[in-house]
Amino acid sequence: MVKTDYEVVVVGGGPAGLAAGQYSARAGRKTAIVEELSCGGQAMIIDEIENYPGMGKTTGYELAAAFENQAVEFGCEIVYDQIQSIEKTEDGIFNLNLLSGKITARAVIIATGSKHRNLDVPGERDYTGHGVSYCATCDGPFFKEKKILVCGGGDSAVQEAMYLTKLSSTITVCHRRDRFRAQAAVVDNLMKTGRVSLKMNHNVLSINGKDGKVSSVTFRDNASGREYTEDFDAVFVFVGNIPQSALVGCEKDESGFILTDFNMQTSVPGMFAAGDVRKTPFRQVVTAASDGAIAAHYASEYIDAADGRAY
């Protein structure tokens, strides 16, 4: 058996990665989480989480901190570094090349998550940071009682719009389809605020500015074909995610999400994936944590099988 630095290395410190690190370390595996920035992932920018089982209402920051503390208490090491590449050798060992050097592992769990998708319309890039934002909790307070547009129809868009209703009574949600993809209960809660108007079956054509900041948005009503411009002070974009899967050479779908089986095993033996980076029909903190726990369990079983100790 070839000696490695770790038995299991988890790539990414969001909820999936932290859960994987906790379960792996608790199972007695020498485990490290490699995180480029800070642990917590996208959970860090969620203002309020009310549906994580047993927690009641909490913030994304508080929940992520609890995840991290628990993983460390079980003996998981957190390495702050950037991974440049991952290679599997002929003897089945994974080489993870970091900015600071190389570490080796017998199994790897990819939990790198995903990043926001852009609208890709004129003005979006020009006014990012000047009225265009992808984080309501980060930038919402700058637009108290301003006219705000939220783009998107999934859970993230609706939840972020809910947060923004605390700051302004003039919120408009624009979605290119005629119905939301978000959970019905989440949409109902948003509409009960009485602070939201809808532009369903609408596309944003451009984000326009004046004096260096957002001043209006041009829309197309897809039902009628009418194009028109309306004043807005800010545009918050939540139209999906791009998986951070470029590092890995396993099988992916057409969008780049990693394909796994029910054990979180990828097409590369010994490489597992968990959370938002893998192809999954539902992306929530609780499902990411579940993925991480499953991946850690089967990564440990993979090591046992390689050692001839499968049960």
MARMARMAR-617086 format. One record per residue (C-alpha): residue number from 0; residue in three letters; x, y, z. Coordinates in steps of 0.001 Angstrom, whole numbers, plus 500000, padded with zeros to 6 digits. Layout:
<atoms>
seq  type  c1  c2  c3
NUM  ALA  X  Y  Z
...
</atoms>
This chain:
<atoms>
seq  type  c1  c2  c3
0  MET  500000  500000  500000
1  VAL  501389  503372  498952
2  LYS  501603  505906  501778
3  THR  499671  509140  501180
4  ASP  499406  512469  502987
5  TYR  495713  511896  503600
6  GLU  493256  509085  503146
7  VAL  490510  511440  501937
8  VAL  490842  514945  500527
9  VAL  487701  517028  500073
10  VAL  487976  519774  497476
11  GLY  485801  522707  498519
12  GLY  484571  523941  501887
13  GLY  480885  524646  501315
14  PRO  478111  522708  503098
15  ALA  478753  519572  501006
16  GLY  482493  519684  501601
17  LEU  482182  520426  505317
18  ALA  479691  517592  505797
19  ALA  481968  515245  503870
20  GLY  484950  516300  505963
21  GLN  483036  515782  509191
22  TYR  481743  512316  508273
23  SER  485087  511197  506890
24  ALA  487050  512328  509948
25  ARG  484458  510865  512296
26  ALA  484885  507526  510511
27  GLY  488548  507638  511500
28  ARG  489954  508633  508115
29  LYS  492789  511128  507957
30  THR  490935  513877  506129
31  ALA  491608  517353  504792
32  ILE  489368  519936  503188
33  VAL  491125  522161  500656
34  GLU  489390  525527  500383
35  GLU  490570  528462  498308
36  LEU  488878  531333  500175
37  SER  486777  530706  503288
38  CYS  484561  527843  504366
39  GLY  480818  528105  503849
40  GLY  480468  528478  500093
41  GLN  477304  530140  498849
42  ALA  475660  529563  502242
43  MET  477751  532474  503516
44  ILE  475687  535000  501541
45  ILE  472242  533662  502515
46  ASP  470645  536115  504920
47  GLU  468131  533728  506446
48  ILE  467709  529959  506390
49  GLU  464504  528647  507907
50  ASN  464227  525142  506459
51  TYR  467366  523383  507680
52  PRO  465996  520541  509847
53  GLY  466193  521166  513572
54  MET  467826  524596  513319
55  GLY  464908  526998  513178
56  LYS  465729  530358  511634
57  THR  469439  531010  511261
58  THR  471794  532812  508914
59  GLY  473918  531153  506285
60  TYR  477020  532443  508069
61  GLU  476001  530911  511400
62  LEU  475113  527567  509852
63  ALA  478359  527426  507869
64  ALA  480372  528267  510995
65  ALA  478634  525435  512879
66  PHE  479452  523032  510026
67  GLU  483100  524086  510045
68  ASN  483502  523865  513817
69  GLN  481981  520406  513900
70  ALA  484241  519126  511113
71  VAL  487338  520439  512889
72  GLU  486214  518987  516223
73  PHE  486063  515541  514619
74  GLY  489645  515945  513426
75  CYS  489260  517200  509869
76  GLU  492110  519475  508775
77  ILE  491306  522559  506693
78  VAL  493950  523611  504191
79  TYR  493592  527075  502671
80  ASP  495121  526827  499223
81  GLN  494209  526706  495549
82  ILE  494192  523425  493642
83  GLN  495790  523637  490210
84  SER  495137  520072  489028
85  ILE  494096  516610  490156
86  GLU  495703  513490  488694
87  LYS  495182  509821  489401
88  THR  498309  507692  489134
89  GLU  498559  504121  487863
90  ASP  498758  502832  491425
91  GLY  495420  504470  492254
92  ILE  496720  507437  494228
93  PHE  495422  510955  493662
94  ASN  497949  513761  493302
95  LEU  496487  517177  494107
96  ASN  498748  519959  492916
97  LEU  498315  523121  494996
98  LEU  499861  526545  494695
99  SER  502038  525674  497689
100  GLY  502986  522156  496587
101  LYS  501495  518703  496255
102  ILE  499400  516509  498528
103  THR  498277  512948  497935
104  ALA  495135  511030  498844
105  ARG  493553  507630  498376
106  ALA  490117  509081  497655
107  VAL  488911  512519  496613
108  ILE  485547  514192  497098
109  ILE  484810  517072  494717
110  ALA  482624  519674  496430
111  THR  483589  522799  494535
112  GLY  480034  524049  494091
113  SER  478928  526468  491404
114  LYS  478982  530196  490616
115  HIS  476284  532548  489432
116  ARG  475263  532678  485781
117  ASN  475057  536039  484002
118  LEU  472189  537434  481961
119  ASP  474692  538259  479194
120  VAL  472890  541429  478127
121  PRO  474302  544870  477260
122  GLY  475092  546908  480358
123  GLU  475308  543980  482794
124  ARG  479084  543897  482975
125  ASP  479421  547682  482719
126  TYR  477247  548287  485773
127  THR  478299  545331  487929
128  GLY  479092  546907  491269
129  HIS  477208  550039  490233
130  GLY  473647  548764  490522
131  VAL  474030  545250  489117
132  SER  474591  542635  491812
133  TYR  474502  538876  492386
134  CYS  474215  539010  496176
135  ALA  471233  540611  497896
136  THR  472693  540405  501396
137  CYS  475947  541973  500205
138  ASP  474531  544885  498214
139  GLY  470853  545187  499117
140  PRO  471421  547676  501958
141  PHE  472807  550160  499412
142  PHE  469348  550370  497830
143  LYS  467011  550941  500749
144  GLU  463639  552191  499496
145  LYS  464954  552203  495934
146  LYS  463278  550559  492951
147  ILE  464799  547085  492605
148  LEU  464523  544454  489867
149  VAL  465198  540778  490650
150  CYS  465861  538514  487655
151  GLY  465146  534796  487951
152  GLY  462453  532301  488843
153  GLY  464123  529665  491000
154  ASP  464406  529282  494762
155  SER  467450  531552  494968
156  ALA  465754  534387  493102
157  VAL  462621  534212  495229
158  GLN  464532  533911  498506
159  GLU  466756  536846  497634
160  ALA  463700  538887  496610
161  MET  462207  538069  500016
162  TYR  465281  539502  501703
163  LEU  465098  542638  499560
164  THR  461483  543257  500645
165  LYS  462936  544080  504067
166  LEU  464797  546966  502476
167  SER  462396  548316  499871
168  SER  458677  548326  499173
169  THR  459267  548515  495411
170  ILE  460503  545108  494256
171  THR  459824  543661  490801
172  VAL  460611  540051  489894
173  CYS  461228  539323  486200
174  HIS  461184  535753  484883
175  ARG  461477  534617  481280
176  ARG  458903  531851  481769
177  ASP  455230  532122  482661
178  ARG  455607  530230  485947
179  PHE  458189  530045  488722
180  ARG  460570  527119  489136
181  ALA  460787  527908  492846
182  GLN  458880  525955  495472
183  ALA  455269  527096  495728
184  ALA  455529  527779  499467
185  VAL  458498  530077  498916
186  VAL  456655  532011  496206
187  ASP  453550  532295  498407
188  ASN  455611  533765  501234
189  LEU  457097  536321  498861
190  MET  453743  537433  497484
191  LYS  452257  537734  500984
192  THR  454646  540608  501665
193  GLY  452585  542821  499353
194  ARG  455812  544484  498244
195  VAL  456387  542606  494992
196  SER  455143  542980  491430
197  LEU  455796  540416  488705
198  LYS  456944  540533  485095
199  MET  456360  536941  484008
200  ASN  457242  535752  480504
201  HIS  459590  538713  480139
202  ASN  463196  538931  478998
203  VAL  465693  541610  479965
204  LEU  467155  543076  476776
205  SER  469554  545574  478319
206  ILE  470526  547259  481564
207  ASN  470908  550967  481037
208  GLY  472777  553548  483050
209  LYS  473264  557204  483725
210  ASP  476095  558947  485551
211  GLY  477905  555648  485984
212  LYS  475125  553671  487636
213  VAL  471967  551723  486733
214  SER  469031  553919  485779
215  SER  466667  551709  483766
216  VAL  466050  548295  482198
217  THR  464712  547459  478746
218  PHE  462342  544471  478562
219  ARG  460590  542365  475962
220  ASP  457141  541009  476801
221  ASN  457393  537588  475169
222  ALA  453626  537195  474900
223  SER  453033  540399  472949
224  GLY  456513  541085  471575
225  ARG  456379  544620  473003
226  GLU  459686  546172  474010
227  TYR  459759  548936  476598
228  THR  462030  550593  479162
229  GLU  461318  551149  482833
230  ASP  463305  552991  485499
231  PHE  465155  550926  488122
232  ASP  467903  551756  490603
233  ALA  469304  548253  490936
234  VAL  469225  544847  489235
235  PHE  469859  541647  491199
236  VAL  470555  538614  489007
237  PHE  469781  535026  490102
238  VAL  469408  532998  486893
239  GLY  471230  529785  487650
240  ASN  474664  528463  488336
241  ILE  477793  527326  486529
242  PRO  479441  524233  488040
243  GLN  483061  524620  489099
244  SER  484120  521323  487590
245  ALA  486940  522264  485203
246  LEU  489559  520659  487454
247  VAL  488240  517130  487145
248  GLY  488342  514736  484221
249  CYS  485333  512627  485084
250  GLU  482069  512308  483152
251  LYS  479841  515421  483123
252  ASP  476581  516503  481535
253  GLU  476282  519087  478754
254  SER  476323  521930  481297
255  GLY  479419  520679  483084
256  PHE  477733  519233  486149
257  ILE  479454  516058  487368
258  LEU  477536  512824  486871
259  THR  477451  510440  489828
260  ASP  475628  507329  490934
261  PHE  473571  507172  494137
262  ASN  476788  506643  496110
263  MET  478186  509954  494784
264  GLN  480778  507935  492842
265  THR  481944  509583  489609
266  SER  483155  507773  486493
267  VAL  486655  507775  488047
268  PRO  487006  505118  490773
269  GLY  487901  506742  494070
270  MET  486647  510159  492986
271  PHE  483305  511252  494428
272  ALA  481264  514437  493995
273  ALA  478819  516178  496316
274  GLY  476666  519275  496376
275  ASP  476020  521861  493692
276  VAL  478863  520712  491434
277  ARG  477099  517453  490632
278  LYS  474005  516907  488517
279  THR  471080  516948  490910
280  PRO  467426  518023  490562
281  PHE  467355  519970  493846
282  ARG  470022  522299  495275
283  GLN  469625  523194  498928
284  VAL  471981  523299  501926
285  VAL  470342  520183  503349
286  THR  470775  518179  500132
287  ALA  474386  519341  499795
288  ALA  475095  518153  503343
289  SER  473410  514830  502570
290  ASP  475533  514412  499444
291  GLY  478668  515091  501483
292  ALA  477789  512507  504104
293  ILE  477040  509862  501463
294  ALA  480244  510647  499552
295  ALA  482331  510337  502727
296  HIS  480745  507005  503611
297  TYR  481409  505469  500214
298  ALA  484881  506987  499958
299  SER  485697  505120  503155
300  GLU  484185  501927  501741
301  TYR  486246  502406  498584
302  ILE  489439  502530  500652
303  ASP  488383  499431  502603
304  ALA  487732  497544  499374
305  ALA  491130  498560  498008
306  ASP  492694  497163  501183
307  GLY  490733  493924  500881
308  ARG  488579  494802  503865
309  ALA  485211  495193  502155
310  TYR  482247  493992  504171
</atoms>
